[in-house]
Amino acid sequence: MPTFYNTKVTSRLMLGTAQYPSPAILAEAFRQSGAGIATVSVRREAGGEQAGQDFWALIEDLGVAVLPNTAGCHSVREAITTAQMARDLFETNWIKLEVIGHADTLQPDPFGLVEAAQHLTDDGFEVFPYCTEDLVLCDRLVEAGCKVLMPWGAPIGTGLGLNNVYGLRSLRAHFPDVPLVVDAGLGLPSQAAHAMELGYDAVLVNTAVAKAGDPVAMAQGFARAVEAGALAAQADPMDPRDMAAPSTPVFGKAFL
Amino acid sequence: MSDPFTILGGGVCGLAMATELSSRGAKVTVIDLKDVPGAHACSWWAGGMLAPECEGVSAEPDIVRQGRKAAAWWERHGATIHKQGTLVVALGRDHSDLATFARRAPAAKTLNRDGIGAIEPHLAERFSKALFLPDEAHLNPRETLTTLHERLEQTGVTFQGKAQGQMIDCRGLAARDTLADLRGVKGEMLVVRCRDVTLSRPVRLLHPRFPLYIVPRGDGVFMLGATQIETGDRTRATVRSIMELMNAAYALHPAFAEAELLEIGVDARPAFPDNAPRIRQMGDRIYANGLFRHGFLLAPALARMTADLLLDGTTPEVWYEDHRQR
């Protein structure tokens, strides 16, 4: 299992906590999938002493690690303030850093992201940056002190899967020792399995589970796919070839 | 004549409870913070949609089944029910959401532009595809609460008496003082007047980020709702939320940009973790609560089940927990 900032996690599946039909279904999705980390949006629910406390209590009852995020932040300052709020609320240095640069695609703002990541790591945070699969950006984030990278598969909520398999693969090759998590864009378990087969350490899913007709079943589906993909990655898969290679030896025939 | 009942709370839950019990011959007292229904009850801010099929897209089948009986109950008790169905639309790029919705709301009929034009002409120029739920209905929450209150007074239900007999707690979120698993889910809404758009029925705009419903109240008045945020805050409407509602309304029809802003409302819905209502007994008191976003849709069923329990000793088929048995 991967280790994020010296914490060994119990599952390669991380689940977001927004948009479920009810907190009870959310809790059941966690229980049935064994997901080990819950991401929680701080910004939207915050704004007062009592705000959101009931919901956060439900999240804490899940008994999994909480990774607060800065979802919906469009500026460095906003993201930093939200991260500080999250640290107070959840008593964790972990922060999934989102700095949105484009309102329509919710694409990360790479420049703001590096700036905010630097500021937060200097301030003692352990930053999980939501980034694109851009190699140079990821280099800068690592230089800024990030010890985990969370590139997108596709834009948030689209369910398009892994848009740039080449980019994700080269990211894995370039950062063999940095835990990599595909964050955003996954719609189906097979896409999560694919990410794991590429050698990724974990995936984060929210909409695909929360908005499924049966979120609990979908969470289980993702859990199994993630496990399948991780096993495949460990198993040193064969390389594809053009010519058919019979799996059963055929005696009595000449070589083709 | 059965023992008297005292109902705490005069929102949709309490008034429906009083109506159901008194219509079955019980003597009822209602105790509320105010003399008449008003802004202190979160049902005052409700949309008033009786839309079980649409709600079934994200709610349990029991909610759909019980909700289907709501319109008839309200009509029987004097409310004006508009039976115009619900129209569900999405912008072109969100048509996949319409497909998902149609799959999960089997009663939905698909309309093309001509079909939309036949029932909501003002939307036909904007939308080429929609879903129509013909059997759904809506009501005006404020009128309905006021009517119910007046009828109860006329039938001898007292609103000023002292508590006597069995207590039934219908206080909504205020019952958090004893119901530890009850939480608030904030909703923000707008009331606008727009003379340039006519709608005959509630319209839902599917949107991945800012879903919206608009309920026509007549005389050019529309209710726009509603956000759904996990906090028990009942007082602060944020600029972001209101902007999202306004944006969505503008996307539905640009004429809403010129609408007159009449009201910004905010309150928190009482909800249990499964977002379904509960009848619960704790000590001597019965609690009926957790109507979430289904106040007008499910208050009749909750009242009926509570009355069955108290008057006939029938354990309700759903939504009943007795904590003494745990």
Interface residues (C-beta under 8 A of the other chain):
Chain A: P21 S22 P23 A24 I25 A27 R44 E45 G47 G48 Q50 A51 G52 Q53 D54 F55 L58 G157 K211 G213
Chain B: S58 A59 T100 R103 R104 R183 G184 P208 I229 E230 T231 G232 D233 R236 T238 A271 P273 D274 N275 A276
